[in-house]
């Protein structure tokens, strides 16, 4: 009886540790490509950053964050058409991520304002 009781306590403690253990984020290839793209953009290499993000969305086409970064780079580069298309794609894949949805809408508003100035 005592062994069963001790076993039950050990199992419960192990389960509690597993539930409260810190979760480590998985760094996959898309995360690495996005980090490289951020660095390239910071260094002013927008075309290289765009190429990295295009690769990221080919690997993970439903990644709204990658699409938004790609849209922002096209906006900064002056390609409003691609910026709008990619911002809409980011919105499409934003799911329940309210912050991503707000960022997409903010970029789309900037694109509209910029388009109206150019017209």
Residue pairs with C-beta under 8 A, 6 or more apart in sequence:
25 31
29 56
29 59
30 56
30 59
30 60
30 63
30 66
33 52
33 53
33 55
33 56
33 59
33 66
34 52
34 53
34 56
34 65
34 66
34 69
36 52
37 48
37 49
37 50
37 52
37 53
37 56
37 69
37 73
38 49
38 69
40 46
40 48
40 49
40 52
41 49
41 73
46 73
46 76
46 77
49 73
50 70
50 73
50 74
50 77
53 66
53 69
53 70
53 73
54 70
56 63
56 66
57 63
57 66
57 67
57 70
60 66
62 93
63 93
64 89
64 90
64 91
64 92
64 93
64 94
64 95
64 97
64 100
64 104
65 90
65 100
67 86
67 87
67 89
67 90
67 93
68 86
68 87
68 90
68 100
68 103
68 104
68 107
70 86
71 82
71 83
71 84
71 85
71 86
71 87
71 89
71 90
71 104
71 107
72 83
72 107
74 80
74 82
74 83
74 86
75 83
75 87
75 107
75 110
75 111
75 114
80 111
80 114
80 115
80 118
83 107
83 111
84 108
84 111
87 104
87 107
87 108
87 111
88 104
88 108
90 100
90 104
91 101
91 104
91 105
91 108
94 100
94 101
94 104
